[in-house]
């Protein structure tokens, strides 16, 4: 080969090899094998949110991997999502993190099919189908669908059963977390996914049955857990947090005091109470499944024949002196005043502390 031709060939080959190497380096492994939840930890605050920690096994290829986890909450705070490898933390580097919640629905499909050809089928009074075709010019979200038929006619708000040749890209059947991860090692790793979700709340409810002579009562306490987050948490290790995270101190009731006042231990002690910073933490001592759109009640305490004392309280100007009274005044709050039209007596049952 003449030198001039050889130099020209070398010049053409060099960028081709460089481009080929670049494509090989940037190839992405899609469809990595992700297991279901191996262990699931759910910490629910009484402020309508929860922290989810989800441990799974993921099979990585060496290089860049696209990881998808689909069975997650529909109300995730996307800024709170964390991913880490428990097996080899330094072997993975997160390049991208996405929360994909553009879900499949008839309206979303049509909104993303502008420029595509659609078939519209209507049925006459005899049940016979009549089909026409047209190109979608305007999506429903812009005030209504507009199509252009094969003859060039424009139709506003077309009716009938709509058929499309393909599903638009980017739509998911359920909310999905996606990561682009560069892994330096190949094989299975245990990983933890954590995030904060809204739509989960809990409260404590109490039911008391008073004896006929008003000197004893049976007390039952229930934790009512409501899940509207859009997903189910199977066999979750449940922890409840009592306290407002926006405050420096806990102003919520301490349910431990209910045990002490009742002077009894629950028949089945399902929760273990523990102080945590300025909050109180109650951990269920067994796994439980919390389904989406479910209100679950879990026994908190049961006490029988708890001694109580009945008291009658009357204060004619209670609403007035509550704004007037302050600690250190010698006068009796509301003493000697009864100028209101409210003359009802308050009846209370005070639980005796044993």
Number of C-alpha atoms within 10 A of each C-alpha: 6 6 8 8 10 11 12 10 11 11 11 11 12 11 11 12 11 11 12 11 11 11 11 10 11 10 11 17 17 13 12 14 14 18 13 14 18 14 15 20 19 20 20 25 22 19 18 16 21 24 19 23 22 21 22 20 19 19 16 25 20 15 17 22 23 18 21 19 16 17 16 21 24 19 18 24 14 15 10 11 18 14 20 17 19 14 13 14 13 11 15 20 16 15 11 11 18 13 20 18 17 14 15 15 12 9 11 16 19 22 18 18 20 19 14 16 20 22 16 18 17 14 12 9 6 6 8 10 13 11 13 13 17 22 19 23 18 21 20 18 11 9 9 12 19 20 24 18 17 12 8 10 9 15 15 12 12 14 11 15 13 16 13 14 9 11 12 16 9 11 17 14 11 17 22 19 20 16 17 19 22 21 19 15 14 12 10 14 19 17 19 21 18 18 19 21 23 21 19 24 20 23 15 17 13 12 12 15 13 17 14 8 8 13 17 21 22 16 19 17 20 17 17 16 19 20 22 19 22 20 18 18 22 16 17 22 19 22 20 23 22 25 21 16 14 8 9 11 12 16 12 12 12 14 16 13 11 17 17 13 15 24 17 16 13 19 12 10 13 16 20 13 17 13 11 11 10 15 18 19 21 22 16 19 13 11 14 15 13 20 17 17 15 12 15 16 16 15 18 24 23 21 19 18 15 21 21 19 12 13 11 9 9 13 18 19 19 16 10 11 16 11 8 11 14 10 5 6 9 8 8 9 17 17 12 10 12 14 9 9 8 11 12 10 12 10 11 12 16 13 18 15 14 10
